[in-house]
Every structure is written in structure tokens, then in C-alpha cells.
Amino acid sequence: MLHRYPKRVTFLLLAGLALLIAYPAWGPALFGESSAFFMEKLTLMLIFALFAVSLDLLVGILGLVSLGHALFFGLGAYTLAMASPDFSPASLWWMLPLVMLVTGAVAAIVGVLVLRTKGIFFIMTTLAFGQMLFYTVSTSSMTGGTDGVFIMFRPSLAMGETPLVDLDNPLTFFYFCLALLVAVYLILRALTRSHFGQVLDGIHDNEHRMQALGYATTGYKLIAFVVSAMIAGVAGMLAAMQYGFANPAQLGWHHSGEVLMMVILGGMGTIFGPILGAFAYELLLYFYEHLTNHWPILMGMTIIVAVLVLPRGIAGLLLDPPGRKTSLFGPWSAARDAQQAERVASASQASAGKSAGEVSS
């Protein structure tokens, strides 16, 4: 797993970040009266990017494909909806930790059970847990059934009676989501480059070998599972703040499938790839929905073509641009490494033969 990226990737990411920050400057000029709508669309992309990054920790870094990740996304949304006061905004100072605590606790319980399985069985057990919560919420009058629960007030971020950030302002909320995404990205980048991240890479490549080296792999996987769920819960909370309600659709398996497609489209195991995948997926979805009523067919064909043409996703184009003979993890790089290893081995053999000749003489 590669966790050190070329400078061009860092430059492009910083350029994209600067472009998002400067949206109030170029958005109205480009979209005119629709600039407010597209800013809300960008906010939604940021939320789904956070959701996709959380899943990439499981799928791309750890190698565990989950079809029940929407369980934690929806759980974060419902935690906000059920815990918010009816006639006043909740404080984000305690709501955010509460969402992370609830999703983390549920993930710990679910993880202890599902991490006993592997491969297709892991996929099916995560799907089963997600669907169990989906049907529980859909049929419960406490959660509003299929209608969901409305959130009358967005949580406030204040110091005493002094508001620090006005989250009711769409532009402020956009920057708030952007700041959270950047913070989570930096945390996961540091995590994957740490000793903990190296152990996760080892588990991804060969879990039995890591166990033979003395690592308690189940504990590492459980921690990664809980961290991933907590990030997904935060994304669900932001989605509920954006929409103003929580409903069972946010818990459905199709929602897990959508975010999995974002991860695949963007590039698994790169952390930044799923962010690009989320933006690309939502842009394609917006275009196809306005193009035809049969947009799912076009979206499905696009994903199939992307998998066949871009097996490493959009991130692969940045890490290994077409036409470059010096690739970071392409066939040119593999051949160059093999040639270098062969030269080193030949030199070692020659040196050993020369030493043996000197000794015999």
C-alpha cells in the first residue's frame, strides 16, 4: 500500500481545496442565480466524500468490503434527530461527541460479531446488520416509521450565549463541512502512515503472517472498524443537518452500495481517491438525472466502464498518469525494480565469487 504520494497529487489536492474555498468568488459568476443551489450540492458532495473516506479505511486499507456501512451513516442521522430538543437547537459541543459515542458503541458490538467472518461472509453479515436496523427503524413509531424524523433546528456552536459559528447560514455550513473533511483526511493520512496503519496494511496483505509475528489482528481490525463507523456517523449527522430530517433510506443497503461505488470510482486505499470519487459520482448523477429518466442504466454503464478502464480509479490517473514510463506502482516500475534486484543479486554473487577466489589463493 502506497501512502507517500507524488508532489503533483498534493498540488492538485491543494488546488481543489483552494477552488472550493473560493466558491463565493466564482460560483455566482458561473452559475448566476443558481449559485446557492450548487453550493448546497457541493455541501452534499463534501458530506458524501466524508462518508466515502470512512469506508475506504475498511475497503481500501484493511481489505474488508462492507455492504452495511450505511448502518452507521443512518445511525448518526437518527442520533441527531432523536436527541435534539423540540423547541431549541442542540449544542454541537455535546451532540458531536454523542453521535461518535453511539456509532462507536454500536460498531464495537457489531464488529465483535462480523469480524469473525471473512470474504463473502463478511459482506453478507454487514448487510444483514444494516437491514435489521433498517427494518427496525422503518416499522417503529418512535422513529417516525417510513416518514422519518424531522429536525427543527440545526445544532448551534456557541460559547455560552455567544455564537461562534452560524451553522444555519448555508455558506458557513459549507465551510464547516469542508473543514471537517480536511481534518478527517489529515487524521487518516497520519493514521495510515503510522505503525498502526502499517499493521493494517500487513493484515490486508497476509493476516496469518501478521498473527505469526505476534499481532492481535482482531483487535486492530476492530479499532479500524470502530473508527470508520464513527466517521460515517459524523457524515450522517451532517447529512441530517443538511436535509433537516432523518429517514430509513439513509440506512438502506443501496446507500451502502452507492458509497462503495464512490470508493471504487475514486480509487481504493488512497484516502484522497474516494473524495474525488464522491464528487465525480454526484456530478454524473446530477447530469444523468437531468438527461433521462433512465439514468440508473447510464450510471451503471459508467461504473462498469470505469472499473474496466480505470482499475485503480481516478486516483490511479494522478498517481500513474498515462504515458509515463516511471510509474509509482505500474508495470514499468515493477520491471525497473526487478532489473535493479537482478543487478544487485549479480553483483553480490560476483563479489562472493571474488572473495572465495582470494581465499583459495
Secondary structure as GFF3:
##gff-version 3
##sequence-region A 1 361
A	DSSP	alpha_helix	7	21	.	.	.	ID=ss1
A	DSSP	alpha_helix	23	31	.	.	.	ID=ss2
A	DSSP	three_ten_helix	32	34	.	.	.	ID=ss3
A	DSSP	alpha_helix	35	56	.	.	.	ID=ss4
A	DSSP	pi_helix	57	62	.	.	.	ID=ss5
A	DSSP	alpha_helix	70	83	.	.	.	ID=ss6
A	DSSP	alpha_helix	92	114	.	.	.	ID=ss7
A	DSSP	alpha_helix	120	138	.	.	.	ID=ss8
A	DSSP	three_ten_helix	145	147	.	.	.	ID=ss9
A	DSSP	beta_strand	149	150	.	.	.	ID=ss10
A	DSSP	beta_strand	157	159	.	.	.	ID=ss11
A	DSSP	beta_strand	162	165	.	.	.	ID=ss12
A	DSSP	alpha_helix	170	192	.	.	.	ID=ss13
A	DSSP	alpha_helix	195	205	.	.	.	ID=ss14
A	DSSP	alpha_helix	207	212	.	.	.	ID=ss15
A	DSSP	alpha_helix	217	243	.	.	.	ID=ss16
A	DSSP	beta_strand	245	246	.	.	.	ID=ss17
A	DSSP	three_ten_helix	248	251	.	.	.	ID=ss18
A	DSSP	alpha_helix	253	266	.	.	.	ID=ss19
A	DSSP	alpha_helix	272	291	.	.	.	ID=ss20
A	DSSP	alpha_helix	295	309	.	.	.	ID=ss21
A	DSSP	alpha_helix	313	319	.	.	.	ID=ss22
A	DSSP	alpha_helix	331	360	.	.	.	ID=ss23
###
